[in-house]
Amino acid sequence: MRDWLLQIKRGEYASLQTQIREAFVSAILDGQLGREEPVPSTRKMAKVLGVSRNTVMLAYQGLLDDGYLVARERSGYYVSEKAIPQHAARPDVTQRVEHSETAPDWDNRFARKPAALENIIKPLDWSSYKYPFIYGQVDHNLFPIAEWRECARQTLGKRWFNAWTDDHGAHDDALLVEQIRRRILPRRGIMAAEGEILVTLGAQHALYMISSLLAKPDTKVVVEEPGFPDARNIFSLHTRNVLLREVDSQGLVPDAIPAGTEMVFITPSHQAPTTVTMPLSRRLELMEKARKDDFIIIEDDHEFETNYVNEPCPSLKSLDDDGHVIYVGSLSKSVFHGLRLGFLVAPKPFIDQARALRRLMVRHPPNNNQRTAALFLSLGHHDTLIRRLHRAYRARWEVMASAMQKHLPDSSRVPSFGGTSFWVEGPDALDAERLAEAGREHGLLIEPGRIFFGRPNPPRNFFRLGFSSIDEKMIEPGIELLARLVKEDVSSGRAAAE
């Protein structure tokens, strides 16, 4: 029998017996007490409420008579299996609060309203679709479950007991920081001391801390257009001066960054969502402008572990000699998104403040996750996984390119970096959100592109196709179906316009 708190008020409009009865009925109908669940004895309930046992017994008897409770000999009282019909809808328990005359006016109390911001929405049941061209999900057939399980088993063993049970305050798992510093960052040309690295709960957690620390109400922040919606939303919660700047075939244009800019958010290695890679010449131009105009570059090294086509271009952070770049990395992209582990690399003064802020927010990321990830890296499983992903993604990338050219020619640029998605521009008359609805009816998932644009009246004919979680054999049939649905949508749109 679980503990359950029931409150009564003496002097209230109803008798104590009636209040007890009403509280039980509400708890049963609202689902707080389930079918066949034991309830406190009359003796215990009387003691908890500070009322006579007779009062409780009379209330229970009424509940027994009405079928809400059943009494079992030598066992006690239970919620009746028939208390709620299987098909009956439960009342919304929030209605009592929302309709109260004394309820707080929440709308006027919020300093910020993140719920008003539009975000990417992905169906939780994506794996049940036949053609899941969805971005950011893991193919279960590629993930080394046995190796991850073994790392988790070692983490939870007696040897590492203190590593995952202790409260580390503001500190990170030393083994994970070492693995990030020695194994991950050198691949991006970054040399960093331990005091210049902070573990985060993913890239978005890192961006929120950066924005909280550096963005004042009038701070000018430049973001890419189209770009990562969550970054745009995060900065807009802290400053009213979020400036959109178009990306071209080489990414963000440095000359388009206006005077007075204090921060620039950028995804140079694999621009989200267009997949464009910024060449070295433009990276050097951007770094020079940052030094000259003294603004901070926030480099989100988006999908840096999925470059399987060309030689990696050096990260902006590797070109940073004077501390103008804050580097945001993520293990979620290469391991699995549900891991929610990332990291920041920045000058120590910034990391010190970020560490203090993180302590106030979450103290530190879960120790067991940190140590499991650290062992996964140290034992070479991460490198093995990356090689496996490269082979699989390369094959899917080639099939995607061929299928797109065959069924939707000239609608997309083949990503020169690799990655796990294609950015598609459909005919002008296409409505990608309407297309996505039609696709779902045929077992096909795509991501409409409107959400990636921050400007008013964004184009509606763009969409993103992810291929990280779709079987290679299903790619071309899926693209063929998609091409047919595109033609149908364009035809119906034109007919409606006429």
Secondary structure in CASP SS format (residue, H / E / C, confidence):
PFRMAT SS
TARGET T0000
AUTHOR 0000-0000-0000
METHOD secondary structure of the structure
MODEL  1
M C 1.00
R C 1.00
D C 1.00
W C 1.00
L C 1.00
L C 1.00
Q C 1.00
I C 1.00
K C 1.00
R C 1.00
G C 1.00
E C 1.00
Y C 1.00
A C 1.00
S C 1.00
L H 1.00
Q H 1.00
T H 1.00
Q H 1.00
I H 1.00
R H 1.00
E H 1.00
A H 1.00
F H 1.00
V H 1.00
S H 1.00
A H 1.00
I H 1.00
L H 1.00
D C 1.00
G C 1.00
Q C 1.00
L C 1.00
G C 1.00
R C 1.00
E C 1.00
E C 1.00
P E 1.00
V E 1.00
P C 1.00
S C 1.00
T H 1.00
R H 1.00
K H 1.00
M H 1.00
A H 1.00
K H 1.00
V H 1.00
L H 1.00
G C 1.00
V C 1.00
S C 1.00
R H 1.00
N H 1.00
T H 1.00
V H 1.00
M H 1.00
L H 1.00
A H 1.00
Y H 1.00
Q H 1.00
G H 1.00
L H 1.00
L H 1.00
D H 1.00
D C 1.00
G C 1.00
Y C 1.00
L E 1.00
V E 1.00
A E 1.00
R E 1.00
E C 1.00
R C 1.00
S C 1.00
G E 1.00
Y E 1.00
Y E 1.00
V E 1.00
S C 1.00
E C 1.00
K C 1.00
A C 1.00
I C 1.00
P C 1.00
Q C 1.00
H C 1.00
A C 1.00
A C 1.00
R C 1.00
P C 1.00
D C 1.00
V C 1.00
T H 1.00
Q H 1.00
R H 1.00
V H 1.00
E H 1.00
H C 1.00
S C 1.00
E C 1.00
T C 1.00
A C 1.00
P C 1.00
D C 1.00
W H 1.00
D H 1.00
N H 1.00
R C 1.00
F C 1.00
A C 1.00
R C 1.00
K C 1.00
P H 1.00
A H 1.00
A H 1.00
L C 1.00
E C 1.00
N C 1.00
I C 1.00
I C 1.00
K C 1.00
P C 1.00
L C 1.00
D C 1.00
W H 1.00
S H 1.00
S H 1.00
Y C 1.00
K C 1.00
Y E 1.00
P E 1.00
F C 1.00
I C 1.00
Y C 1.00
G C 1.00
Q C 1.00
V C 1.00
D C 1.00
H C 1.00
N C 1.00
L C 1.00
F C 1.00
P C 1.00
I H 1.00
A H 1.00
E H 1.00
W H 1.00
R H 1.00
E H 1.00
C H 1.00
A H 1.00
R H 1.00
Q H 1.00
T H 1.00
L C 1.00
G C 1.00
K H 1.00
R H 1.00
W H 1.00
F H 1.00
N H 1.00
A H 1.00
W H 1.00
T H 1.00
D C 1.00
D C 1.00
H C 1.00
G C 1.00
A C 1.00
H C 1.00
D C 1.00
D C 1.00
A H 1.00
L H 1.00
L H 1.00
V H 1.00
E H 1.00
Q H 1.00
I H 1.00
R H 1.00
R H 1.00
R H 1.00
I H 1.00
L H 1.00
P H 1.00
R H 1.00
R H 1.00
G C 1.00
I C 1.00
M C 1.00
A C 1.00
A C 1.00
E H 1.00
G H 1.00
E H 1.00
I E 1.00
L E 1.00
V E 1.00
T E 1.00
L C 1.00
G C 1.00
A H 1.00
Q H 1.00
H H 1.00
A H 1.00
L H 1.00
Y H 1.00
M H 1.00
I H 1.00
S H 1.00
S H 1.00
L H 1.00
L H 1.00
A C 1.00
K C 1.00
P C 1.00
D C 1.00
T C 1.00
K E 1.00
V E 1.00
V E 1.00
V E 1.00
E E 1.00
E E 1.00
P C 1.00
G C 1.00
F C 1.00
P H 1.00
D H 1.00
A H 1.00
R H 1.00
N H 1.00
I H 1.00
F H 1.00
S H 1.00
L C 1.00
H C 1.00
T C 1.00
R C 1.00
N E 1.00
V E 1.00
L E 1.00
L E 1.00
R E 1.00
E E 1.00
V E 1.00
D E 1.00
S C 1.00
Q C 1.00
G E 1.00
L E 1.00
V C 1.00
P H 1.00
D H 1.00
A H 1.00
I C 1.00
P C 1.00
A C 1.00
G C 1.00
T C 1.00
E C 1.00
M E 1.00
V E 1.00
F E 1.00
I E 1.00
T C 1.00
P C 1.00
S C 1.00
H C 1.00
Q C 1.00
A C 1.00
P C 1.00
T C 1.00
T C 1.00
V C 1.00
T C 1.00
M C 1.00
P C 1.00
L H 1.00
S H 1.00
R H 1.00
R H 1.00
L H 1.00
E H 1.00
L H 1.00
M H 1.00
E H 1.00
K H 1.00
A H 1.00
R H 1.00
K H 1.00
D H 1.00
D C 1.00
F C 1.00
I E 1.00
I E 1.00
I E 1.00
E E 1.00
D E 1.00
D C 1.00
H C 1.00
E C 1.00
F H 1.00
E H 1.00
T H 1.00
N E 1.00
Y C 1.00
V C 1.00
N C 1.00
E C 1.00
P C 1.00
C C 1.00
P C 1.00
S C 1.00
L C 1.00
K H 1.00
S H 1.00
L H 1.00
D C 1.00
D C 1.00
D C 1.00
G C 1.00
H C 1.00
V E 1.00
I E 1.00
Y E 1.00
V E 1.00
G E 1.00
S E 1.00
L C 1.00
S C 1.00
K C 1.00
S C 1.00
V C 1.00
F C 1.00
H H 1.00
G H 1.00
L H 1.00
R C 1.00
L C 1.00
G E 1.00
F E 1.00
L E 1.00
V E 1.00
A C 1.00
P C 1.00
K H 1.00
P H 1.00
F H 1.00
I H 1.00
D H 1.00
Q H 1.00
A H 1.00
R H 1.00
A H 1.00
L H 1.00
R H 1.00
R H 1.00
L H 1.00
M H 1.00
V C 1.00
R C 1.00
H C 1.00
P C 1.00
P C 1.00
N H 1.00
N H 1.00
N H 1.00
Q H 1.00
R H 1.00
T H 1.00
A H 1.00
A H 1.00
L H 1.00
F H 1.00
L H 1.00
S H 1.00
L C 1.00
G C 1.00
H H 1.00
H H 1.00
D H 1.00
T H 1.00
L H 1.00
I H 1.00
R H 1.00
R H 1.00
L H 1.00
H H 1.00
R H 1.00
A H 1.00
Y H 1.00
R H 1.00
A H 1.00
R H 1.00
W H 1.00
E H 1.00
V H 1.00
M H 1.00
A H 1.00
S H 1.00
A H 1.00
M H 1.00
Q H 1.00
K H 1.00
H H 1.00
L C 1.00
P C 1.00
D C 1.00
S C 1.00
S E 1.00
R C 1.00
V C 1.00
P C 1.00
S C 1.00
F C 1.00
G E 1.00
G C 1.00
T C 1.00
S E 1.00
F E 1.00
W E 1.00
V E 1.00
E E 1.00
G C 1.00
P C 1.00
D C 1.00
A C 1.00
L C 1.00
D C 1.00
A H 1.00
E H 1.00
R H 1.00
L H 1.00
A H 1.00
E H 1.00
A H 1.00
G H 1.00
R H 1.00
E H 1.00
H C 1.00
G C 1.00
L E 1.00
L E 1.00
I C 1.00
E E 1.00
P E 1.00
G C 1.00
R H 1.00
I H 1.00
F H 1.00
F C 1.00
G C 1.00
R C 1.00
P C 1.00
N C 1.00
P C 1.00
P C 1.00
R C 1.00
N C 1.00
F E 1.00
F E 1.00
R E 1.00
L E 1.00
G E 1.00
F C 1.00
S C 1.00
S C 1.00
I C 1.00
D C 1.00
E H 1.00
K H 1.00
M H 1.00
I H 1.00
E H 1.00
P H 1.00
G H 1.00
I H 1.00
E H 1.00
L H 1.00
L H 1.00
A H 1.00
R H 1.00
L H 1.00
V H 1.00
K H 1.00
E H 1.00
D H 1.00
V H 1.00
S H 1.00
S H 1.00
G H 1.00
R H 1.00
A H 1.00
A H 1.00
A H 1.00
E C 1.00
END
